[in-house]
Amino acid sequence: MNNNNNHKKLSTQSRERGHFATKNQEIFRELREIKNEVKEVKKLLVANSLRRLIDNYDKITHAKQRKLEKE
């Protein structure tokens, strides 16, 4: 009888480990997806910042050219 209870406990523990392993895999997959999304957002932010820098540089350059032409 005791041997049968031990077998049931081991069987239950094995199923629980499998369940936790599956849950952990799902969590890691979701974390990888989030990480990839964060990378994409960072890329967009960098590109947007670079566009703003270029626009500002162009505005400054044009303003200086106009000033030089007036002089």
Phi, psi and omega per residue, in radians:
M1 nan -0.795 -3.139
N2 -1.117 -0.660 3.138
N3 -1.116 -0.656 3.125
N4 -1.160 -0.704 3.107
N5 -1.114 -0.716 3.115
N6 -1.090 -0.710 3.123
H7 -1.090 -0.743 3.123
K8 -1.106 -0.723 3.131
K9 -1.096 -0.788 3.141
L10 -1.116 -0.704 3.141
S11 -1.126 -0.755 3.116
T12 -1.128 -0.764 3.128
Q13 -1.089 -0.691 3.131
S14 -1.115 -0.760 3.104
R15 -1.104 -0.739 -3.140
E16 -1.108 -0.720 3.107
R17 -1.081 -0.725 3.105
G18 -1.098 -0.698 3.117
H19 -1.121 -0.799 3.141
F20 -1.138 -0.674 3.123
A21 -1.100 -0.740 3.115
T22 -1.122 -0.754 3.123
K23 -1.077 -0.766 3.133
N24 -1.078 -0.718 3.110
Q25 -1.076 -0.725 3.118
E26 -1.104 -0.745 -3.134
I27 -1.120 -0.781 3.127
F28 -1.129 -0.654 3.098
R29 -1.097 -0.788 3.121
E30 -1.108 -0.691 3.114
L31 -1.111 -0.706 3.092
R32 -1.092 -0.717 3.119
E33 -1.102 -0.766 3.117
I34 -1.089 -0.754 3.131
K35 -1.043 -0.762 3.118
N36 -1.116 -0.692 3.109
E37 -1.145 -0.695 3.111
V38 -1.106 -0.716 3.097
K39 -1.044 -0.753 3.134
E40 -1.112 -0.737 3.121
V41 -1.093 -0.742 3.108
K42 -1.057 -0.746 3.108
K43 -1.038 -0.783 3.139
L44 -1.112 -0.718 3.127
L45 -1.122 -0.724 3.114
V46 -1.125 -0.798 3.138
A47 -1.066 -0.732 3.129
N48 -1.122 -0.741 3.116
S49 -1.113 -0.731 3.116
L50 -1.110 -0.695 3.101
R51 -1.064 -0.743 3.126
R52 -1.121 -0.732 3.106
L53 -1.073 -0.751 3.129
I54 -1.124 -0.763 3.117
D55 -1.052 -0.791 3.130
N56 -1.100 -0.730 3.120
Y57 -1.084 -0.775 3.114
D58 -1.065 -0.756 3.130
K59 -1.077 -0.774 -3.141
I60 -1.118 -0.769 3.138
T61 -1.079 -0.790 3.134
H62 -1.125 -0.712 3.135
A63 -1.108 -0.724 3.119
K64 -1.147 -0.692 3.124
Q65 -1.109 -0.763 3.118
R66 -1.087 -0.723 3.134
K67 -1.102 -0.754 3.127
L68 -1.143 -0.661 -3.139
E69 -1.164 -0.576 3.135
K70 -1.251 -0.528 -3.076
E71 -1.396 nan nan
